[in-house]
Amino acid sequence: MLTVGDKLPEFTIPVQQGTDALPAGETLSHDAFPGKWKVLFYWPKDFTFVCPTEIVGYSELKGDFEDRDAVLIGASTDTAHVHLAWRKSDPDLAAADFPWLADNGAVLAKQLGILDAEEHVAYRATFIVDPDNVIQAVQVNGLNVGRNPAETLRVLDALQTDELCPCNWNKGDDVLQIAA
């Protein structure tokens, strides 16, 4: 599995965003959003139970991520058409206004090392990627345990300080100082 310090792999993958039109071959690549932090988070499968709680949780914090020059990018191994159908079936998912990668061939999931060998879907993996496309944080959960988007935001805040941040540090707290 790729980890902290590794470069986000090069990719160009179908993407689905919004509910206004059928997917028409749109793609997103590794070099999208230059100069921005990226929060790339995978869920196992559309039309499941835990996944929408995470997607909605990230969506509710989208403005907070944007305030930190970070973009949300969701992903699963479903197709763009399945993403669209799922979004259209649920108003909360329809409101999740950020790109959803349709990594149907699991190309990026395999490169990241997050593909469950038995289920052939991605683990619940979150990658915080800096503006130079270097992975700065990784969290991976099994298929049945959801993540905490607020914790992802907290870690992003800590990373952006470029300082030593103690356990349970939150934005606005003091950072650690090395004694001289």
C-alpha positions as CSV (number, residue, x, y, z in Angstrom):
1,M,0.0,0.0,0.0
2,L,1.2,3.5,-0.8
3,T,1.9,5.6,2.3
4,V,3.2,8.8,3.6
5,G,5.9,10.3,1.4
6,D,4.9,8.3,-1.7
7,K,3.8,10.2,-4.8
8,L,0.1,9.9,-5.8
9,P,0.2,7.7,-8.9
10,E,-0.5,9.2,-12.3
11,F,-4.1,8.5,-13.4
12,T,-6.9,9.5,-15.6
13,I,-10.2,8.0,-14.5
14,P,-13.8,8.5,-15.5
15,V,-15.5,11.0,-13.1
16,Q,-19.1,11.7,-12.2
17,Q,-20.3,15.0,-10.7
18,G,-23.8,16.3,-10.2
19,T,-27.1,14.9,-11.3
20,D,-28.0,17.0,-14.3
21,A,-26.8,14.8,-17.2
22,L,-25.7,11.3,-18.0
23,P,-21.9,10.7,-17.8
24,A,-20.4,11.6,-21.2
25,G,-16.8,10.4,-20.9
26,E,-15.6,13.0,-18.4
27,T,-12.3,12.2,-16.7
28,L,-10.3,13.5,-13.8
29,S,-6.5,13.1,-13.6
30,H,-3.8,13.2,-11.0
31,D,-2.8,16.7,-12.1
32,A,-6.2,18.3,-11.6
33,F,-6.4,21.0,-8.9
34,P,-2.9,22.4,-9.2
35,G,-1.7,24.1,-6.0
36,K,-4.4,22.5,-3.9
37,W,-4.4,19.9,-1.2
38,K,-6.5,16.8,-2.1
39,V,-8.5,14.6,0.2
40,L,-9.1,11.4,-1.8
41,F,-11.4,9.0,-0.1
42,Y,-12.5,5.6,-1.4
43,W,-15.6,3.7,-0.3
44,P,-16.3,0.1,-1.1
45,K,-19.5,0.2,-3.2
46,D,-22.4,2.4,-4.1
47,F,-25.9,1.5,-2.9
48,T,-24.6,0.2,0.4
49,F,-25.2,1.2,4.1
50,V,-22.1,2.7,5.6
51,C,-20.8,4.5,2.5
52,P,-23.5,7.2,2.2
53,T,-22.9,8.2,5.9
54,E,-19.3,8.9,5.0
55,I,-20.0,10.7,1.8
56,V,-22.6,12.9,3.4
57,G,-20.2,13.5,6.4
58,Y,-17.5,14.7,4.0
59,S,-20.0,16.7,2.0
60,E,-21.1,18.6,5.2
61,L,-17.5,19.7,5.7
62,K,-16.8,20.6,2.1
63,G,-16.7,24.3,2.8
64,D,-14.2,23.7,5.7
65,F,-11.9,21.7,3.4
66,E,-12.2,24.5,0.7
67,D,-11.2,27.1,3.4
68,R,-8.0,25.1,3.7
69,D,-7.3,25.0,0.0
70,A,-8.3,21.4,-0.2
71,V,-10.6,19.6,-2.6
72,L,-12.6,16.5,-1.8
73,I,-12.4,13.6,-4.3
74,G,-14.6,10.6,-3.7
75,A,-14.0,7.3,-5.4
76,S,-15.2,3.7,-5.6
77,T,-14.9,0.8,-8.1
78,D,-18.4,1.5,-9.5
79,T,-19.1,3.0,-12.9
80,A,-20.0,6.7,-13.5
81,H,-23.5,5.5,-14.4
82,V,-23.9,3.7,-11.1
83,H,-22.6,6.8,-9.3
84,L,-25.2,8.9,-11.1
85,A,-28.1,6.5,-10.3
86,W,-27.1,6.4,-6.6
87,R,-26.9,10.2,-6.4
88,K,-30.3,10.6,-8.1
89,S,-31.8,8.1,-5.6
90,D,-30.8,10.1,-2.5
91,P,-31.1,13.9,-2.1
92,D,-28.2,13.9,0.5
93,L,-25.9,12.2,-2.0
94,A,-27.1,14.5,-4.8
95,A,-26.0,17.4,-2.7
96,A,-22.5,15.9,-2.2
97,D,-21.0,18.4,-4.7
98,F,-17.6,17.1,-5.4
99,P,-16.1,14.7,-8.0
100,W,-16.7,11.0,-7.7
101,L,-14.1,8.9,-9.4
102,A,-15.5,5.8,-11.2
103,D,-12.5,3.5,-10.8
104,N,-14.4,0.6,-12.3
105,G,-11.3,-1.3,-13.4
106,A,-9.8,-0.7,-9.9
107,V,-6.8,0.8,-11.7
108,L,-6.1,3.5,-9.1
109,A,-7.2,1.3,-6.2
110,K,-4.7,-1.3,-7.2
111,Q,-1.9,1.3,-7.5
112,L,-2.8,2.6,-4.1
113,G,-2.8,-0.9,-2.7
114,I,-6.3,-0.7,-1.2
115,L,-8.2,-3.4,-3.1
116,D,-9.8,-6.1,-1.0
117,A,-8.7,-9.4,-2.6
118,E,-11.8,-11.3,-1.7
119,E,-14.5,-8.7,-2.4
120,H,-12.7,-6.9,-5.3
121,V,-13.7,-3.5,-3.9
122,A,-11.6,-0.8,-2.3
123,Y,-11.2,-0.6,1.4
124,R,-12.4,2.6,3.1
125,A,-9.2,4.5,2.5
126,T,-8.4,8.2,2.9
127,F,-5.3,9.9,1.5
128,I,-4.4,13.5,2.3
129,V,-2.2,14.6,-0.6
130,D,-0.3,17.9,-0.6
131,P,-0.1,20.4,-3.5
132,D,3.0,18.5,-4.9
133,N,0.9,15.3,-5.1
134,V,2.9,13.7,-2.2
135,I,0.8,11.6,0.2
136,Q,1.0,13.2,3.7
137,A,-1.5,11.0,5.6
138,V,-3.3,7.7,5.1
139,Q,-6.2,6.1,7.0
140,V,-7.6,2.7,5.9
141,N,-10.5,0.9,7.5
142,G,-12.1,-2.4,6.8
143,L,-15.2,-2.7,4.8
144,N,-17.7,-2.4,7.7
145,V,-16.3,0.5,9.7
146,G,-17.0,4.1,8.7
147,R,-14.5,7.0,9.0
148,N,-14.7,10.3,10.8
149,P,-14.5,13.2,8.3
150,A,-13.9,15.7,11.1
151,E,-10.8,13.7,12.0
152,T,-9.6,14.0,8.4
153,L,-10.1,17.8,8.6
154,R,-8.2,17.9,12.0
155,V,-5.2,16.0,10.5
156,L,-5.2,18.3,7.4
157,D,-5.1,21.3,9.8
158,A,-2.2,19.8,11.6
159,L,-0.3,19.0,8.4
160,Q,-0.8,22.5,7.2
161,T,0.9,24.0,10.3
162,D,4.2,22.3,9.3
163,E,4.8,22.2,13.1
164,L,4.9,19.6,15.8
165,C,1.3,18.9,16.8
166,P,0.6,16.9,20.0
167,C,-2.0,14.2,20.5
168,N,-5.6,15.6,20.1
169,W,-4.3,18.9,18.7
170,N,-7.0,21.1,17.1
171,K,-6.7,24.2,14.9
172,G,-5.9,27.2,17.2
173,D,-4.2,25.0,19.9
174,D,-0.5,25.6,20.7
175,V,2.0,23.6,18.8
176,L,5.0,22.0,20.5
177,Q,8.2,24.0,20.8
178,I,11.6,22.4,21.0
179,A,13.4,23.6,24.1
180,A,16.7,25.4,23.3
